[in-house]
Amino acid sequence: MPEFDTLHVKNIVLLGHAGSGKTTLAECMLFEAGIINRKGNISEKNTTGDYHELERERGNSIFSKLLHVKWRGYKINIIDTPGYDDFSGEVIAALRVADTGVMMLNAVMGVEVSTDIIWDYTEKFRTPMIFAVNKLDDDNADFDKTVREAKANFGSKVVMVQYPRQTGAGFHEIIDVLRMTMYKFHDAGGKPDKLPIPDDEKEKADLLHKELVEAVAGNDEALMEKYFDKGELDEDDMKNGLKRAMIGHDLFPLFCLSAERNMGSGRLMGFIDNVCPSANEMPAQVTKKGDRLPCDANGPACLFIYKTVSEPHVGELSFFKIYSGVVKSGMDLENETTGVSEKISQLFLIEGNKRTAVNELVAGDIGATLKLKNTHVNNTLHAKGSNYELPPIEFPSPNMTVAIETLKKGEEEKLSQALHQLREEDPTIHVEVSSELKQTLIHCQGDMHLAVAKWKIGHNHKLDVRFIKPRIPYRETIRKSAEGSYRHKKQSGGSGQFAEVLLRIEPWYEGMPEPKDLTVRVRDNYDLDWGGRLVFYNCIVGGAIDTRFLPSVLKGVMEKMHNGPLTGAYARDIRVCVHDGKMHPVDSNDISFKIAGLQAFRQAFQQADPQILEPVYVVEVLCPDELTGAVMGDLQSRRAIVEGMDNERHFRKITAKVPLAEMDGYSSALRSLTQGKAKFNMRFASYEPVPGDLQRRLITDYNATAKEEYA
């Protein structure tokens, strides 16, 4: 039998901005539970969580880590997550399988931008949440300001369970208004003395206790009646009421910490095992078909893969949460997505980089297994015949794109394999081989994300690569009508080649009238793969060109639109009317009319006031108010058009339209400009005309490198 039943397994995720103390708190929890006998330190690069070589090199968390402790009859699974938004995929995946979130707030910095962004994900998952105000021992700590910002950002649902009697270097006393006790810590932290609340704090503590009781009662009608009758709620009432309110996302208890000095972590752990919900107390999962899947150990086995890691000399380690049944080593499960049968040959409990083999895990627990054949992140494995498929994790869209190439020729296949593995481990990285730009592109979350990808490629695959600026997917179009004609004649003995094509091109727009001076015989509309439209008219009268040659003319036009006349970029939104020409009874053929159509189109295009279009993106930047001017100045230097500024919680949101060509390096520039206090996202908006000077430069650059076209 499993060591812990479902009710006694708690899954928590540590969240917060970089530097808020998540990894240090995780270290405290391991130490308090006796898993480790000495707390590691980030500055000494010896924490259990940040074990990866790259994390110790950089001094911050990059990957989510699974840890666990045994605490007073409960097993607490802890997922420590990175704080930089470049690694938001790790946070979202962890939130998907956690049953409670612990949001760390830095008492020096207050509510920071990444905290705000992460909160949106917790709202989406409806994750029960705890706030933990950390670093109260810092001389610049401001507990009251941090609480005000938390309430301003996350609402009145934030309720104080604790407050510090003092902050700064003298911080060592926490007043708990749930238990109406003062915890007094010794210099080394650890287990505190439990003392009565001092007289000079009694009035404040009583007031906050009353607010807490009323907040709990206010979310439960039966408790409200009991509170009105007795004027108080007992400990069990408070425990059950808090749990229900947290599950309903109606209350967010707030605690005090100094993780560095191990003050407050034990009380937080006690609250987690005593109040926070187990997986079977949370709402049942709903499958993609709409069926309910209760977290029940007696149900059919069902697990969900939320993360994979490739380990050297071992293979892929797949992390999962069991949503139903009991999973045992040696069990055969079916992958609902791929239909493949997978054998769970080994089961592991994970402690950072350490694996402990177990024979079985119960519903609600989190573990890992090795060497699944064809199972990936977001796949559901279940007992045969169950046919459960859980909804996938929706990962964020990329904010940054670069081109990648190897420094040595002949290593393209090796790079392809490396990028495939990178994508398997990190679903927030998208890899694209662009036939349009003739580059291999990596789409990612930011420059730190990219640096990690490069490190993995170099260390795990022994490949030297470089990132270069991606080419911009410009488009070409026209702004007025023009005529074009071309006679193709070639004689080389025997049958020759002959075709003459006269055509008109016009800017196409939705609802434009039919040409009045031409007889339209056939109209064809083509929605182009690269966006926009080609409308092709057969306006031939009197059989000047046989109908059978019109597809060849169209083929020539389409070929030139695929490789535009100005810069080789795709052309779009053009109407072509073929209205005259000549043919020869012997020498005319398909290739002749294709060439004539292409050259007539190219000639007309150059006379039709051609225009290069560039992709423009909507960029939204979230930053503190005092940094607004600097952020706007930088955007305007990038040819941005600022469309508005709004308040979003206690941050400023700047919305601007920015050409993609100007967004190169923006991630690192914004981080440098704001010391990491700002966050941005971008999405495609439209194609817009480039300025005249830029158009001339693009054409000149293209003509200098383009090969002469065969005609």
C-alpha positions as CSV (number, residue, x, y, z in Angstrom):
1,M,0.0,0.0,0.0
2,P,1.1,3.6,-0.6
3,E,2.6,5.2,2.5
4,F,0.1,8.1,2.4
5,D,-3.6,8.0,1.3
6,T,-5.1,10.7,-0.9
7,L,-6.4,12.8,2.0
8,H,-2.9,13.1,3.5
9,V,-1.1,14.3,0.3
10,K,-0.9,18.1,-0.1
11,N,0.5,19.6,-3.3
12,I,1.8,23.2,-3.1
13,V,3.6,25.4,-5.6
14,L,5.9,28.3,-4.5
15,L,5.3,31.4,-6.7
16,G,6.6,34.9,-6.8
17,H,8.9,37.4,-8.5
18,A,12.6,36.5,-8.8
19,G,14.4,37.1,-5.5
20,S,11.2,36.8,-3.3
21,G,12.7,33.8,-1.5
22,K,10.9,30.8,-2.9
23,T,14.0,28.5,-3.0
24,T,15.1,29.6,0.4
25,L,11.6,28.8,1.9
26,A,11.7,25.4,0.2
27,E,15.1,24.8,1.9
28,C,13.6,25.8,5.3
29,M,10.7,23.4,4.8
30,L,13.1,20.5,4.0
31,F,15.2,21.4,7.0
32,E,12.2,21.7,9.4
33,A,10.9,18.3,8.3
34,G,14.3,16.7,8.8
35,I,14.9,15.8,5.1
36,I,18.2,17.7,5.2
37,N,20.3,18.4,8.3
38,R,21.8,21.7,7.1
39,K,20.0,24.5,5.2
40,G,21.6,25.3,1.8
41,N,22.2,28.9,0.7
42,I,21.8,30.4,-2.7
43,S,24.9,32.5,-2.4
44,E,26.8,29.3,-1.5
45,K,25.2,27.5,-4.5
46,N,24.3,24.4,-2.4
47,T,20.4,24.5,-2.1
48,T,18.5,21.3,-2.8
49,G,16.2,23.0,-5.3
50,D,18.7,24.9,-7.4
51,Y,20.9,21.9,-8.2
52,H,21.3,22.4,-11.9
53,E,24.7,23.5,-13.1
54,L,23.2,26.5,-14.9
55,E,21.2,27.7,-11.9
56,R,24.2,27.6,-9.7
57,E,26.1,29.5,-12.3
58,R,23.5,32.2,-12.7
59,G,22.3,32.3,-9.1
60,N,18.6,32.0,-9.7
61,S,15.9,29.3,-10.4
62,I,15.4,28.5,-14.1
63,F,13.4,25.2,-13.9
64,S,10.6,24.1,-11.6
65,K,11.7,21.5,-9.0
66,L,9.7,18.8,-7.3
67,L,10.5,18.3,-3.6
68,H,8.6,16.6,-0.8
69,V,8.5,16.5,3.0
70,K,6.8,14.3,5.5
71,W,5.2,16.6,8.1
72,R,3.0,15.5,11.0
73,G,1.4,12.6,9.2
74,Y,1.1,14.4,5.9
75,K,3.2,14.3,2.7
76,I,3.7,17.8,1.3
77,N,4.8,17.9,-2.4
78,I,6.5,21.2,-3.0
79,I,7.1,22.6,-6.5
80,D,9.6,25.5,-6.5
81,T,9.2,27.7,-9.6
82,P,11.4,30.3,-11.2
83,G,10.4,34.0,-10.8
84,Y,11.4,35.5,-14.1
85,D,8.6,35.7,-16.7
86,D,10.9,34.2,-19.3
87,F,10.2,30.9,-17.6
88,S,6.5,31.3,-17.2
89,G,5.9,27.9,-18.8
90,E,7.4,26.2,-15.8
91,V,5.1,28.2,-13.5
92,I,1.9,27.4,-15.5
93,A,2.7,23.7,-15.7
94,A,3.3,23.6,-11.9
95,L,0.1,25.5,-11.2
96,R,-1.8,22.9,-13.4
97,V,-1.0,20.1,-10.9
98,A,-0.8,22.0,-7.6
99,D,-3.8,22.2,-5.1
100,T,-2.5,25.3,-3.3
101,G,-0.3,28.2,-4.3
102,V,2.0,30.0,-1.9
103,M,2.6,33.5,-3.3
104,M,5.8,35.0,-1.9
105,L,5.9,38.8,-1.5
106,N,9.2,40.6,-1.0
107,A,8.5,43.0,2.0
108,V,11.2,45.4,0.5
109,M,9.7,45.5,-3.0
110,G,6.0,45.0,-2.4
111,V,3.9,43.5,-5.2
112,E,6.2,43.2,-8.2
113,V,5.2,42.9,-11.8
114,S,5.9,39.1,-12.2
115,T,3.7,38.6,-9.1
116,D,1.0,40.4,-10.9
117,I,1.4,38.3,-14.1
118,I,1.5,35.0,-12.1
119,W,-1.7,36.0,-10.3
120,D,-3.6,36.0,-13.6
121,Y,-2.6,32.3,-14.0
122,T,-3.8,31.4,-10.5
123,E,-7.1,33.1,-11.3
124,K,-7.5,31.0,-14.4
125,F,-6.8,27.8,-12.6
126,R,-8.8,28.9,-9.5
127,T,-5.9,27.7,-7.3
128,P,-6.4,28.2,-3.6
129,M,-3.8,30.7,-2.5
130,I,-1.7,31.7,0.5
131,F,0.3,34.9,0.6
132,A,3.6,34.9,2.5
133,V,5.4,38.2,3.1
134,N,9.1,37.4,3.2
135,K,12.3,39.3,4.1
136,L,10.7,41.0,7.0
137,D,14.2,41.0,8.6
138,D,15.5,43.5,6.0
139,D,16.0,47.0,7.2
140,N,14.0,48.3,4.3
141,A,11.1,46.0,4.8
142,D,7.7,47.7,4.8
143,F,5.0,45.2,5.8
144,D,2.1,47.6,5.9
145,K,2.9,48.9,2.3
146,T,3.2,45.3,1.0
147,V,-0.2,44.4,2.5
148,R,-1.8,47.5,1.1
149,E,-0.5,46.7,-2.4
150,A,-1.7,43.1,-2.0
151,K,-5.2,44.2,-1.1
152,A,-5.2,46.8,-3.9
153,N,-4.0,44.2,-6.5
154,F,-5.8,41.1,-5.4
155,G,-8.8,42.5,-3.5
156,S,-10.2,42.4,0.0
157,K,-10.1,38.6,-0.1
158,V,-6.5,39.0,1.2
159,V,-6.8,38.5,5.0
160,M,-4.1,38.7,7.6
161,V,-3.5,35.6,9.7
162,Q,-0.2,37.1,11.0
163,Y,1.6,40.4,11.3
164,P,5.2,41.2,12.5
165,R,5.6,42.9,15.8
166,Q,8.7,44.5,14.4
167,T,10.6,44.5,11.0
168,G,14.2,45.0,10.1
169,A,17.2,43.4,11.7
170,G,15.3,43.1,15.0
171,F,12.5,41.0,13.4
172,H,11.9,37.9,15.6
173,E,8.2,38.1,16.8
174,I,5.1,37.2,14.8
175,I,1.6,37.7,16.1
176,D,-0.8,35.1,14.9
177,V,-4.4,36.4,14.9
178,L,-5.9,33.0,14.0
179,R,-4.5,31.2,17.1
180,M,-4.1,34.5,19.0
181,T,-0.6,33.6,20.0
182,M,2.8,35.4,19.6
183,Y,5.6,33.4,18.2
184,K,9.0,34.5,19.5
185,F,12.1,33.2,17.6
186,H,15.6,32.8,18.7
187,D,18.4,34.2,16.6
188,A,18.9,30.9,14.8
189,G,15.2,30.7,13.9
190,G,13.6,27.3,13.9
191,K,11.0,26.4,16.5
192,P,9.7,29.5,18.3
193,D,8.4,30.1,21.8
194,K,4.6,30.4,22.0
195,L,3.7,33.4,24.2
196,P,0.6,35.4,25.0
197,I,0.0,38.5,22.9
198,P,1.6,41.5,24.7
199,D,-0.8,44.1,26.1
200,D,0.4,46.8,23.7
201,E,-0.6,44.6,20.7
202,K,-3.8,43.2,22.2
203,E,-6.2,45.8,20.7
204,K,-4.7,45.5,17.2
205,A,-4.6,41.7,17.4
206,D,-8.3,41.5,18.6
207,L,-9.4,43.8,15.7
208,L,-7.6,41.7,13.1
209,H,-8.9,38.4,14.7
210,K,-12.4,39.8,14.4
211,E,-11.8,40.7,10.7
212,L,-10.5,37.2,10.0
213,V,-13.5,35.5,11.7
214,E,-16.0,37.7,9.9
215,A,-14.3,37.1,6.6
216,V,-14.5,33.3,7.2
217,A,-18.1,33.5,8.4
218,G,-19.0,35.8,5.5
219,N,-18.4,33.0,3.0
220,D,-20.5,30.4,4.7
221,E,-24.1,30.9,5.7
222,A,-24.1,28.3,8.5
223,L,-20.9,29.8,10.0
224,M,-22.4,33.2,9.8
225,E,-25.5,32.1,11.8
226,K,-23.2,30.5,14.4
227,Y,-21.1,33.6,14.6
228,F,-24.1,35.8,15.2
229,D,-25.3,33.4,17.9
230,K,-22.0,32.9,19.8
231,G,-20.0,36.0,18.7
232,E,-17.0,33.6,17.9
233,L,-16.1,30.5,15.9
234,D,-14.1,27.6,17.4
235,E,-10.9,26.3,15.9
236,D,-12.6,23.5,13.8
237,D,-15.1,26.0,12.5
238,M,-12.3,28.3,11.4
239,K,-10.3,25.4,9.9
240,N,-13.2,24.1,7.8
241,G,-14.4,27.6,6.9
242,L,-11.0,28.7,5.7
243,K,-10.6,25.5,3.7
244,R,-14.0,26.0,1.9
245,A,-13.2,29.7,1.3
246,M,-9.8,28.9,-0.2
247,I,-11.2,26.2,-2.4
248,G,-13.8,28.7,-3.7
249,H,-11.1,31.3,-4.2
250,D,-12.9,33.5,-1.8
251,L,-10.1,34.1,0.8
252,F,-6.3,34.3,0.6
253,P,-4.7,34.0,4.1
254,L,-1.5,36.1,4.6
255,F,1.5,34.9,6.7
256,C,4.8,36.4,7.8
257,L,8.3,35.0,7.1
258,S,12.0,35.4,7.2
259,A,13.0,32.4,5.1
260,E,16.7,33.4,5.3
261,R,16.6,33.1,9.1
262,N,14.0,30.2,9.2
263,M,11.3,32.2,11.0
264,G,7.7,31.3,10.3
265,S,8.1,28.3,7.9
266,G,7.0,25.8,10.5
267,R,3.7,27.6,11.2
268,L,3.1,27.9,7.4
269,M,3.7,24.1,7.0
270,G,1.3,23.5,9.9
271,F,-1.4,25.6,8.1
272,I,-0.7,23.7,4.8
273,D,-1.3,20.2,6.4
274,N,-4.1,21.4,8.7
275,V,-6.1,23.6,6.4
276,C,-5.1,23.6,2.7
277,P,-7.1,21.2,0.6
278,S,-6.0,17.8,-0.6
279,A,-6.6,16.8,-4.3
280,N,-9.8,14.9,-3.4
281,E,-11.2,17.9,-1.6
282,M,-10.8,20.0,-4.8
283,P,-13.5,20.1,-7.6
284,A,-13.3,17.0,-9.8
285,Q,-11.4,17.3,-13.0
286,V,-13.5,17.6,-16.2
287,T,-12.2,15.7,-19.2
288,K,-12.1,17.0,-22.7
289,K,-15.4,15.2,-23.4
290,G,-17.0,16.9,-20.4
291,D,-17.0,13.9,-18.0
292,R,-16.2,14.4,-14.3
293,L,-13.1,12.6,-13.0
294,P,-13.1,12.6,-9.1
295,C,-9.7,12.2,-7.4
296,D,-10.5,8.8,-5.9
297,A,-7.9,6.1,-5.1
298,N,-10.6,3.5,-5.9
299,G,-11.2,4.8,-9.4
300,P,-9.5,3.7,-12.7
301,A,-5.8,4.7,-12.9
302,C,-5.3,8.0,-14.7
303,L,-2.3,10.4,-14.7
304,F,-1.4,13.6,-16.5
305,I,2.1,14.4,-17.8
306,Y,3.0,18.0,-16.9
307,K,6.8,18.1,-17.5
308,T,9.6,16.2,-19.1
309,V,13.3,16.5,-18.5
310,S,16.1,14.9,-20.5
311,E,18.8,13.5,-18.2
312,P,22.2,12.6,-19.6
313,H,22.9,8.8,-19.7
314,V,19.4,8.1,-18.4
315,G,16.8,9.5,-20.9
316,E,13.6,11.3,-20.5
317,L,12.1,11.7,-17.0
318,S,8.4,12.3,-17.2
319,F,6.7,14.1,-14.2
320,F,3.0,13.4,-13.6
321,K,0.1,13.9,-11.2
322,I,-2.2,11.0,-10.6
323,Y,-5.8,12.1,-10.9
324,S,-7.5,8.8,-10.2
325,G,-6.7,5.3,-9.0
326,V,-3.4,3.8,-7.9
327,V,-0.5,3.6,-10.3
328,K,2.0,0.7,-9.7
329,S,5.3,0.0,-11.2
330,G,5.0,-2.6,-14.0
331,M,1.5,-1.3,-14.9
332,D,0.4,-0.9,-18.6
333,L,-1.4,2.3,-19.3
334,E,-2.8,3.7,-22.5
335,N,-2.0,7.1,-23.9
336,E,-5.3,8.6,-24.9
337,T,-3.6,11.1,-27.3
338,T,-1.5,8.8,-29.3
339,G,-3.2,5.4,-28.6
340,V,0.2,3.9,-27.6
341,S,0.4,1.5,-24.7
342,E,3.0,2.5,-22.2
343,K,4.6,0.3,-19.5
344,I,5.3,2.2,-16.2
345,S,8.5,0.3,-15.5
346,Q,9.6,2.5,-12.6
347,L,8.1,5.0,-10.2
348,F,10.0,7.6,-8.4
349,L,9.6,10.2,-5.6
350,I,11.7,13.2,-6.5
351,E,13.8,15.4,-4.2
352,G,15.5,17.9,-6.5
353,N,18.0,15.8,-8.4
354,K,17.6,12.7,-6.3
355,R,15.2,9.9,-7.2
356,T,13.7,7.3,-4.7
357,A,12.1,4.3,-6.3
358,V,8.6,3.3,-5.0
359,N,6.3,0.6,-6.0
360,E,3.1,2.6,-6.1
361,L,1.6,6.1,-5.9
362,V,-2.0,7.0,-5.0
363,A,-4.5,9.4,-6.5
364,G,-3.5,13.0,-5.7
365,D,0.2,12.3,-5.5
366,I,2.9,13.6,-7.8
367,G,5.8,11.5,-9.1
368,A,8.0,10.7,-12.1
369,T,8.8,7.8,-14.4
370,L,11.5,7.0,-17.0
371,K,11.6,6.1,-20.6
372,L,8.1,6.4,-21.8
373,K,8.1,5.5,-25.5
374,N,5.8,8.0,-27.1
375,T,4.3,10.2,-24.3
376,H,4.8,13.9,-24.0
377,V,3.8,16.9,-22.0
378,N,0.0,17.3,-21.9
379,N,-0.7,13.6,-22.5
380,T,-3.1,11.6,-20.4
381,L,-2.3,8.0,-19.5
382,H,-5.1,5.8,-18.2
383,A,-6.2,2.2,-17.5
384,K,-7.2,0.5,-20.7
385,G,-10.9,1.1,-21.6
386,S,-11.2,4.3,-19.5
387,N,-10.7,6.7,-22.4
388,Y,-10.1,9.8,-20.2
389,E,-8.3,12.7,-21.7
390,L,-7.6,15.7,-19.5
391,P,-7.5,19.3,-20.9
392,P,-4.0,20.3,-21.9
393,I,-1.9,23.1,-20.4
394,E,-2.2,26.3,-22.5
395,F,1.3,27.7,-22.6
396,P,1.9,31.4,-23.4
397,S,2.7,32.7,-26.9
398,P,6.4,33.6,-27.6
399,N,7.5,37.2,-27.2
400,M,10.9,37.0,-29.0
401,T,12.2,35.4,-32.2
402,V,15.8,34.8,-33.3
403,A,17.4,32.8,-36.1
404,I,19.8,30.0,-35.2
405,E,22.6,28.5,-37.2
406,T,25.6,26.2,-36.5
407,L,29.1,27.6,-36.6
408,K,30.3,24.4,-38.4
409,K,28.9,23.3,-41.7
410,G,27.4,19.8,-41.9
411,E,25.9,19.9,-38.4
412,E,22.3,20.8,-39.5
413,E,20.9,17.4,-38.8
414,K,22.5,17.4,-35.3
415,L,21.0,20.8,-34.7
416,S,17.6,19.6,-35.8
417,Q,17.8,16.8,-33.2
418,A,18.9,19.2,-30.5
419,L,16.0,21.6,-31.2
420,H,13.5,18.7,-31.2
421,Q,14.7,17.6,-27.7
422,L,14.6,21.3,-26.6
423,R,11.0,21.5,-27.7
424,E,10.1,18.3,-25.9
425,E,11.4,19.6,-22.6
426,D,10.0,23.1,-23.0
427,P,6.7,23.6,-24.8
428,T,7.1,27.4,-24.6
429,I,9.8,27.2,-27.2
430,H,8.6,27.0,-30.8
431,V,10.9,26.0,-33.6
432,E,10.2,26.9,-37.2
433,V,12.0,26.2,-40.4
434,S,10.9,29.2,-42.5
435,S,10.9,28.6,-46.2
436,E,10.0,32.3,-46.7
437,L,12.9,33.7,-44.7
438,K,15.2,30.7,-45.4
439,Q,16.2,30.5,-41.7
440,T,15.6,28.2,-38.8
441,L,13.8,30.3,-36.2
442,I,13.4,29.9,-32.4
443,H,10.4,31.6,-30.9
444,C,10.8,32.0,-27.1
445,Q,9.8,34.2,-24.1
446,G,12.9,36.4,-23.8
447,D,16.6,36.8,-23.8
448,M,17.1,34.7,-20.6
449,H,15.0,31.9,-22.0
450,L,17.1,32.0,-25.1
451,A,20.4,31.9,-23.1
452,V,19.2,28.7,-21.4
453,A,18.3,27.2,-24.8
454,K,21.8,28.0,-26.1
455,W,23.4,26.5,-23.0
456,K,21.5,23.3,-23.4
457,I,22.4,23.0,-27.0
458,G,26.1,23.5,-26.2
459,H,26.3,21.4,-23.1
460,N,23.9,18.5,-23.9
461,H,24.6,18.2,-27.7
462,K,28.1,19.6,-28.0
463,L,27.0,22.1,-30.7
464,D,28.4,25.5,-31.3
465,V,25.6,27.7,-32.5
466,R,24.9,31.4,-32.9
467,F,21.8,33.4,-32.8
468,I,21.3,36.1,-35.5
469,K,18.7,38.7,-36.2
470,P,15.8,37.1,-38.1
471,R,14.8,38.5,-41.5
472,I,11.6,40.4,-41.5
473,P,8.7,38.9,-43.4
474,Y,7.9,42.0,-45.5
475,R,5.1,42.0,-48.0
476,E,4.8,43.9,-51.3
477,T,1.7,45.4,-52.9
478,I,0.7,48.3,-55.3
479,R,-1.2,51.6,-54.8
480,K,-2.4,52.3,-58.4
481,S,-3.4,50.6,-61.6
482,A,-0.8,49.9,-64.3
483,E,-0.5,48.1,-67.6
484,G,2.1,45.5,-68.5
485,S,3.0,43.6,-71.7
486,Y,5.7,41.2,-72.6
487,R,6.5,39.2,-75.7
488,H,8.5,36.0,-75.2
489,K,10.2,34.7,-78.4
490,K,12.9,32.1,-78.5
491,Q,14.1,30.2,-81.6
492,S,16.8,27.6,-81.4
493,G,16.0,25.2,-84.3
494,G,12.9,23.2,-84.5
495,S,9.9,24.3,-82.4
496,G,10.5,27.6,-80.7
497,Q,8.8,29.5,-77.9
498,F,6.4,32.3,-78.4
499,A,3.9,34.0,-76.2
500,E,2.6,37.6,-75.8
501,V,0.6,38.7,-72.8
502,L,-1.0,42.1,-72.1
503,L,-2.4,42.6,-68.6
504,R,-3.6,45.2,-66.1
505,I,-2.9,45.1,-62.4
506,E,-4.8,47.0,-59.7
507,P,-4.8,47.2,-55.9
508,W,-7.4,44.8,-54.7
509,Y,-9.8,45.6,-51.8
510,E,-12.9,44.0,-50.6
511,G,-16.0,45.1,-52.6
512,M,-14.2,46.8,-55.4
513,P,-16.3,47.2,-58.6
514,E,-15.7,45.2,-61.7
515,P,-13.7,46.8,-64.5
516,K,-16.0,48.7,-66.8
517,D,-13.9,48.8,-69.9
518,L,-13.1,45.0,-70.0
519,T,-15.2,42.0,-70.6
520,V,-14.8,39.6,-67.7
521,R,-15.2,36.0,-68.9
522,V,-13.9,34.1,-65.8
523,R,-13.0,35.4,-62.3
524,D,-10.9,33.4,-59.9
525,N,-10.2,34.3,-56.2
526,Y,-7.1,33.0,-54.4
527,D,-6.6,33.4,-50.7
528,L,-2.8,33.4,-50.4
529,D,-1.0,31.3,-47.9
530,W,1.0,34.3,-46.7
531,G,-2.1,36.5,-46.3
532,G,-4.0,38.7,-48.6
533,R,-5.6,37.8,-52.0
534,L,-4.9,37.5,-55.7
535,V,-8.0,38.0,-58.0
536,F,-7.3,36.8,-61.5
537,Y,-9.6,37.7,-64.4
538,N,-9.7,36.2,-67.9
539,C,-10.8,39.2,-70.1
540,I,-9.6,37.7,-73.4
541,V,-12.0,38.5,-76.3
542,G,-11.8,36.9,-79.7
543,G,-9.5,34.1,-78.9
544,A,-6.3,36.2,-78.8
545,I,-4.9,33.7,-76.3
546,D,-6.3,30.2,-76.1
547,T,-8.1,29.4,-72.8
548,R,-5.8,26.5,-72.1
549,F,-2.8,28.9,-71.7
550,L,-4.4,31.1,-69.0
551,P,-3.4,28.7,-66.2
552,S,0.2,29.1,-67.3
553,V,-0.1,32.9,-67.3
554,L,-1.6,32.6,-63.7
555,K,1.3,30.3,-62.8
556,G,3.8,32.9,-63.9
557,V,2.0,35.7,-62.0
558,M,1.8,33.6,-58.9
559,E,5.5,32.7,-59.1
560,K,6.4,36.4,-59.2
561,M,4.0,37.1,-56.3
562,H,5.9,34.4,-54.4
563,N,9.1,36.3,-55.1
564,G,8.1,39.9,-55.2
565,P,9.6,42.3,-57.8
566,L,11.0,44.8,-55.2
567,T,12.7,42.7,-52.5
568,G,11.8,39.1,-53.2
569,A,9.1,39.3,-50.4
570,Y,5.6,37.9,-51.0
571,A,3.2,40.2,-52.9
572,R,-0.5,40.4,-51.9
573,D,-3.8,42.1,-52.5
574,I,-3.7,42.5,-56.3
575,R,-6.2,42.1,-59.1
576,V,-4.8,40.9,-62.4
577,C,-6.8,41.3,-65.6
578,V,-5.4,39.5,-68.7
579,H,-7.1,41.2,-71.6
580,D,-5.0,40.6,-74.7
581,G,-2.0,38.9,-76.3
582,K,-0.9,36.7,-79.1
583,M,0.0,33.1,-79.7
584,H,1.6,31.0,-82.4
585,P,0.0,27.8,-83.8
586,V,3.3,25.9,-83.4
587,D,5.6,27.7,-81.0
588,S,3.2,28.7,-78.3
589,N,3.3,26.4,-75.2
590,D,2.8,26.5,-71.4
591,I,6.3,27.5,-70.5
592,S,6.2,30.4,-73.0
593,F,3.0,31.8,-71.5
594,K,4.3,31.3,-67.9
595,I,7.4,33.4,-68.7
596,A,5.4,36.1,-70.6
597,G,2.8,36.3,-67.7
598,L,5.6,36.6,-65.1
599,Q,7.5,39.3,-67.0
600,A,4.3,41.3,-67.9
601,F,3.3,41.2,-64.2
602,R,6.8,42.3,-63.1
603,Q,6.8,45.2,-65.5
604,A,3.3,46.4,-64.5
605,F,4.2,46.1,-60.8
606,Q,7.1,48.5,-61.1
607,Q,4.8,51.1,-62.7
608,A,1.9,50.7,-60.2
609,D,3.4,52.8,-57.3
610,P,4.7,49.7,-55.5
611,Q,4.7,49.6,-51.7
612,I,6.6,47.5,-49.2
613,L,4.6,46.5,-46.1
614,E,6.0,45.6,-42.8
615,P,4.5,43.5,-39.9
616,V,3.3,45.7,-37.1
617,Y,2.6,44.3,-33.6
618,V,0.6,45.4,-30.7
619,V,3.0,45.6,-27.7
620,E,1.7,45.9,-24.2
621,V,4.1,46.8,-21.4
622,L,3.3,46.6,-17.7
623,C,5.6,48.7,-15.5
624,P,5.7,50.7,-12.3
625,D,4.3,54.2,-12.7
626,E,7.7,55.9,-12.1
627,L,9.2,54.0,-15.1
628,T,6.5,55.0,-17.6
629,G,8.5,57.9,-19.1
630,A,11.6,55.8,-19.7
631,V,9.6,52.9,-21.3
632,M,7.6,55.3,-23.5
633,G,10.8,57.0,-24.7
634,D,12.4,53.7,-25.6
635,L,9.2,52.7,-27.5
636,Q,9.1,55.9,-29.5
637,S,12.7,55.4,-30.5
638,R,11.5,52.2,-32.1
639,R,9.0,54.0,-34.4
640,A,6.2,53.0,-32.0
641,I,2.8,54.7,-32.0
642,V,1.6,54.8,-28.4
643,E,-2.1,54.1,-28.4
644,G,-2.9,54.5,-24.8
645,M,-2.0,54.2,-21.1
646,D,-4.2,52.5,-18.5
647,N,-3.9,51.5,-14.9
648,E,-3.8,47.8,-14.3
649,R,-3.9,47.2,-10.5
650,H,-1.1,49.4,-9.3
651,F,0.9,49.2,-12.5
652,R,0.8,51.2,-15.7
653,K,0.0,49.4,-18.9
654,I,1.3,51.1,-22.1
655,T,-0.2,49.9,-25.4
656,A,1.7,50.7,-28.6
657,K,1.9,49.6,-32.2
658,V,5.5,48.8,-33.1
659,P,7.1,47.5,-36.3
660,L,8.5,44.0,-35.9
661,A,11.8,45.2,-37.4
662,E,12.3,47.5,-34.4
663,M,11.6,44.9,-31.7
664,D,15.0,43.1,-32.0
665,G,16.6,43.1,-28.6
666,Y,13.6,44.6,-26.8
667,S,13.4,41.9,-24.1
668,S,16.9,42.6,-22.8
669,A,16.5,46.4,-23.4
670,L,13.4,46.5,-21.3
671,R,14.9,44.4,-18.5
672,S,18.0,46.7,-18.4
673,L,15.9,49.9,-18.5
674,T,13.6,48.8,-15.6
675,Q,15.9,46.5,-13.6
676,G,13.5,43.6,-14.4
677,K,10.5,45.5,-13.0
678,A,8.5,45.5,-16.3
679,K,6.9,42.8,-18.4
680,F,5.7,42.9,-22.0
681,N,3.7,40.8,-24.5
682,M,3.2,41.3,-28.2
683,R,0.8,40.1,-30.8
684,F,0.5,40.5,-34.6
685,A,-1.7,43.4,-35.6
686,S,-1.4,44.1,-39.3
687,Y,0.8,44.9,-42.3
688,E,1.5,48.6,-42.7
689,P,3.5,50.7,-45.3
690,V,7.1,51.2,-44.5
691,P,8.5,54.8,-44.6
692,G,9.9,55.9,-47.9
693,D,13.5,56.1,-46.8
694,L,13.3,52.6,-45.4
695,Q,11.7,51.3,-48.6
696,R,14.5,52.7,-50.7
697,R,17.1,51.2,-48.5
698,L,15.4,47.7,-48.6
699,I,15.3,47.8,-52.4
700,T,18.9,48.9,-52.7
701,D,20.1,46.2,-50.3
702,Y,18.1,43.6,-52.2
703,N,19.4,44.6,-55.6
704,A,22.9,44.4,-54.3
705,T,22.5,40.8,-53.4
706,A,19.8,39.4,-55.7
707,K,20.8,37.2,-58.6
708,E,19.7,38.1,-62.0
709,E,16.4,36.4,-62.8
710,Y,16.4,33.9,-65.6
711,A,14.0,34.9,-68.4
